[in-house]
Amino acid sequence: MSRNHFLSITCFASRVKYRQLPRTSSLDGSLISFHACQAAPFHLTLDYQTLLSRAGPRLKPLQQVHAQLILSGLQHSLPHLTKLLTLACASGSILYTRHIFFSIPRPDPFLFSSLINATTKSRFPLDTLLFYQQMLLTSTHPSSYTYTSVIKACAGLSSLRLGRNLHTHAFVSGFGLDVYVQAGLVSFYAKCGELDVARKMFDEMPERTVVAWNSMISGYEQNGLAEEAIGLFNMMRDLGFEFDSATFVSVLSACSQLGAFRLGCWVHEYVVHKGIDVNVVLGTAFINMYARCGNVRKAREIFDWMDIRNVVAWTAMISAYGMHGYGREAIEIFHMMKTRGPPPNDVTFIAVLSACAHAGLVSEGHVAFASMTQEYAIVPGVEHHVCMVDMLGRAGLLFEAIQYVKDMKSFKPATAAWTALLGACKMHKNVDLGVQVAENLLAAEPDNPGHYVLLSNIYAMAGQMDRVEMVRNAMIQKGLKKQVGYSTIEIDQKMFMFSMGDKSHPETNKIYQYLDELMQRCRAIGYVPTSESVMHELEDEEREYALRYHSEKLAIAFGLLKTSHGLAIRIVKNLRMCEDCHTAIKYISVVSNREIIVRDKLRFHHFRDGSCSCVDYW
């Protein structure tokens, strides 16, 4: 092991605050006396391993057995202390765990390995490094399992430097090709965002375990590369590898990001067919997948079917209803949770308040916000206040909303609060207030192009074209560009992406021709383009062209061409849908006789028979 590697581990582990006891010291005498008095009558023939197993990860029973070990003279018995240490760590009492450890004169390799593994499982990564440091100081040689645990601790701390040092040490120690160490390193580099390094290691592995596959898929998904995650899963499937629930949790999360509904359904069918146990984590992943792919009814079926629901599952269901605009149903689930489920946490209240904002439930939102502190002693954070501003603004209570922002004395108003308020000013066409809000936003984030675009749209609605030009010139001078909008659609478990005026698809001519026919049929039943949705300096004919070939319209036309009659069309858009597309899709749902589901940056829109589920409240 290199000196630099040793110093890195030592310096990092030394940050842990503890009182190191001498190797020969015993536990405090008063502690021994107290627990010895409470312990069962002492017998030399007691089976302490059984007593420890019965005590389990409970602190007081463990202390009682520990007191008996000391009185019986077995306080240095390594098998008993190993068991005691792992259970003490599992109990959550890391201080007691350290206290026991530093009373052991000569820990053996198995004790070190067990303790390092236990601290990793119990999510005490600093202590994992602390005990690894002690292992090196006693010249005890780590095993492959030790390296796997310590690498996992480095991943939990996102410490790229230490992980690289451990990688080097594992290689020098002869464990560089160990399948478990390699899988741990793939997971470590992926979690630290070093996806190229992780993938290179993964591709060079002579033998890939399901853990390695899961680590790489999860790494892609957690870093926002959902398409790569699904591509790797398809490779895993094609090569005949067996999946486990962890595989599906990551894949379902990737499906949620992309709106890959068909693949998510395939996973559900596979799980049912194979009889795989749907635990609370996998069940929650299914709820999120169905909700974010537009099928909130199916999400509710999964929720009702689950035997065990933790706070995350309840929150996922509330959020599912909220993002679809079903505020009443979200409030109903919230009340069920308060009476039959676990106590809500701060994330739960974000979901509840967001649901109220998207459904115009102002009174219900105020009641929920008040209950945070009054019933659950949860201190509202920035996200909760932003939800309140958004709720007031969407409901047209603009001056209440701006006063709310000004009254946020506990911390500086978040730019997200001003952004929500600016969007509300545009929604309700309040130009004067919108300009005031925009000034605050531009002062806080002068290089955010989205703020300039919103301000430009507000000026355009008021017919102040000179100011529109001024805003756009400011963007040009700063080199800012409007974020490119795109829409994705899943066909036969493959994702297709379109941008405005996109002509990269091999069937572009056919798509454009079909879309032109669609829009002519829409015009025949009353559709009129909303020209405010495009740049105002364009001529009328150019505006109509720009409107017609927005990304969501192209994706919908492609979906209608490629799917059977009667199937719903599901689109995911990265930005807020424009007013013209929202109007046009209502008409398209009529002429095509299809349900069209669009998930934009803010929420879901279900278009059926010429109307939208948002009731134009978005």
Beta strands, then each sheet from edge to edge (+ up, - down):
strand 1: 486-491
strand 2: 494-499
strand 3: 569-573
strand 4: 596-599
strand 5: 604-608
strand 6: 611-612
sheet 1: 2+ 1- 3+ 4+ 5- 6+
end
